Amino acid sequence: MNSMTKAGHIYLIDDDESMRVSLSRMLRELGYLVEDYSSAATFLQKSIPIAPAVILLDMQMPDMTGLDLQEKLLSLGRKTPIVFVSGQSHPHQIVQGLKKGALDFLFKPFNLEELLKAVADAIAFDGRQLKRVSMDVETTREYESLTPREREVCIWLVKGLLNKDIAVKLGTTDATIKVHKARVMDKMHADSVQVLVKKFLESDLEHHPLSS
């Protein structure tokens, strides 16, 4: 079995049939799962989001340009990374595509090595993105398991207050805050205040409805 089997998912969108067929065949032989589409509209109608994946997207297509599709995917909240493939593109299109989050831009004719590196990098990026999202979901779940008082203590800890200061803020004793803090650290799976702060900020819990 090829070492790259299960290397990831590729959505190939190109109106040039010969290009699509040869690229698909080659990428499948390397162990990628490839779905190919002759137009951006067909892709929008038929594709199901899978991760980790990459969209290999032709910039110039008759029905909807690569940039149009990129815009549409952003508005739908689909974050699959895009690698643009282009025969001829204007510099402003390249800049627009990259500004809006495309990971790479390949010009036809590109060499195989270039393509494989761009694809592997994009799939690795999407894998990290996926991991980040699942970690955020987990941290949010942990935060939601706190009692209202534990959440208050958690927020003050993240703001850098000491137990005794939190006790004053909440009108209670130092010993009570210690108990609440221990429960917060346990439920949030944080072995230090630094870890708690990192998890809290990275998962954007300060904007969670329960934090207001």
N, C-alpha and C positions, 0 to 999 in steps of 0.2 A: 504493500500500500504506500502511495506517495506520502512523504513526510508532511506535505502541505494539505493533506485531506482535512476537511472540516476547518479550513483556513478562514472561512467567513462567507458572507453573503454579498453578492454584487448585483446591483440593479444597473443594467446597461441600457442607456436610452440614446438611440442614434437612428436617424432616418435613412442612413446609407446601409442598405441590406447586406452587401458583401462584407463591409467592415464589421457589422453586427455579428454575422455568422462566423467569420474567422476569429474574431476576438472571443466570442462566447465559447467556441470549441476549445481554443487554447487555454482559456481561464478554467474551464471545467476540467481539462486534462491535468491542471495544476492543483486540483482539489477544491476549487471554489464552487459554491452553489451560485449559478448565474440565472437571473431572470432577465430576458431582453425584451425591449419595447421599441416600436418603430416611431412612437411619438410621445410627447410629454402628456398629452391628454389621455392616451391609453394607460400610461403609467399611473396617473391620478385615479382613473376609474378602477383599475384592476389590482394594483399592488397592495400588499398587506405589510404594515411596518414590521420589520424583523431586525434584531440587533444581536451582535455587532454586524454592521454592514457598511457599504459605501455605494454612492450613486455615481456611476461614470456617465457624465452628461455631456452630450454634444451641445455646443453653444448655439450653432446656427441651425434651426429647424423651421420648416414652413409654418406649422400651426401655432407653435408657442416656443419662444426662444428659451435657451437654458436659463437666462436671467429671469424670465417670466416665471418659469417653473420654480426657481429658487425662491422668488418672492412668495409664490403661492404656498410652498412648503413651510416657509417661515410663518405665514399667517395661520397655517394649520397646526403649528407647533411641532412639526416633524423635524427632528434634529439629526437625521442621518447625514453624515458628512458627505460633501460633494467634491468630486474631482472633475473639473471641466476638461473636455477634449475639444480641440478646435482646429479647423483647417485654416481659417483666417478670422481673426478677431481684432476689433479696434482696441487701442490701449484703454479707452474709458470703460469698455465692457469688462476687461480683465480686472481693472481697479475695482469696479462695482462688485464683481463676483467675489473677489477676495475680501473686500470690505464687509460684505454680508456673510462672511464666514466660510467661503469655499476654502478647502485645504490646499488645493494645488491646481495648476493649469498646465495641461500637456498640449503640445502642438503636433498635429499630424504632419509628416510621418514621425512618430516618436519611436524610440527603441524599446524593446521588451523590458530591459532592466529598469528603465525610467518608470514605465507603467507599473511594474510589479512593486517597485518601492513605494510609489504613490498609493497604490491599493493597500499594501500591507500597513503603511503608516496610518491611513484613514481608518482601517478596520481596528487597529490598535487604539486609536483615538476614541472611536465609538465604544470600544470595550471599557475604556476608562470612564467615559461619560455614563455608561450604563451602571458601572460600579458606584460611581458618585451618587446617581439617582437612588439606587437601592439603599445606600448608606444613609442618605437624607430621609428616606421613608422610615428606616429603622429608628433613627434618632428622633424623628417626629413622634413615632409611636411611643418611644421611651418617655418623651416629654409629656405626652398626653396621659401617661399612667401616673404622673405626679398628682398629689392632692393640691388644691388651691394654695394652701400655705407653703407646701414644698416648692411650688412654682415661684412664689414670691421670694423664698430663700434662694432658689436657683438664680433668679434674675439679679438679686443683690450680690451674690457670689461672683457672677459673670462681670458685674460692674466693679469688682475689686474690693468690696467691703469685707472687713473681718467679722468674725462671729459676734464680737461684742457690739460692733456698730450696727449689725443687722438686728440684734436684740433690741437696741434702742429704737431703731426705725419701726420695728413691729410690736414694740411695747411688751416684750417678753424677756425671759432670762437667757443668759449665755448658754446654760446647760440645755435648755429646750432647743435652741438654735443648733447646738452640736448634734442633737438627735435628728433634727430635720435635715441637716447637712449630710449626715451619714446615709440617710435614706435617699436623698437626692443623688449622691455619688453612686450608690448601689444601683438604683433604678436606671440611671443614665450611663451605667457601665463606664464610669470615669474614675481612674485611680489617682487623679490629682486635679486641682482646680484648673491648671493649665489645659488639661485634656477636656475638661468640662467647657471651658471658654471656647476652645477650638471647635468642638462639636456644635456648640450653641450658635456660633457665628457662621460656620460653614453651612449649616442647615437653615440659616436665616430664621431662627426661632424668635428673634426679637420682633418679627412681623407676624408671628403666629397669632391667630385670634385670641388664644388663651393668655397671651402675654400682655394684652392691652388692658 
